[in-house]
Amino acid sequence: MTDPPSGATGLLVGAISYMLGVCALVGPGEMALPTPCADWNLGMLLAHLSDSMADLETAIRTGNLDLERPPDHAVGDPVEILRDRAAQLLCVAYSYGGPEHFVAVGGLPVPAGLVACTGAVEIAVHGWDVSAARGGAGCERAGCERAGCERAGCERAGCGGVRPIPAGLATRMLRLGPLIVVGREGLFAAPVDVPAQASPGDRLVGYLGRRPG
């Protein structure tokens, strides 16, 4: 059995696995749902997430992160596009993940592992945003007629709620938080207070400006 990847690649794998697990349940009729990201509906959030993974893949592969590049929205099923972009990103992460690899960000060299970790945090928290958007919409699926619906795959409010970021993954990201969220303006909102006994996933999304609920 192959050991799971460690370091930045392992963090990226965990974030992508969580995100894809959440997004796999998104239906075409949900694109207009509001999200925790101000001014973005679910369709816009998925497009941003897809673009972010494409930018990260290019940055790690070429050694340059173009902060001025306009979004390149792909046309098609947004969930399928996410899967394709995730596969491309993981292939690059496994191939260019050495400690000697740097990425130019704003003209300054940054370790590729640090860039990958920052991208992993964004991917995970936007995965949570997707789950929160769907969880806040109420359960309207065919066959769901009561709170506490036990239908397989139903994550709506009253049907399992928001899927949390896994505790192990969130704990690793919290440890890296002060290092990778140092310039959070324009990327993450100001931290939100959460109870001291909150789970690692809730503490992470609170740290990144979301209200766990």
PyMOL commands that set and color helices and strands:
alter all, ss='L'
color gray80, all
select helices_A, chain A and resi 7-23+28-30+42-62+78-95+112-135+167-180+200-207
alter helices_A, ss='H'
color red, helices_A
select strands_A, chain A and resi 64-65+102-105+108-111
alter strands_A, ss='S'
color yellow, strands_A
deselect
rebuild
show_as cartoon
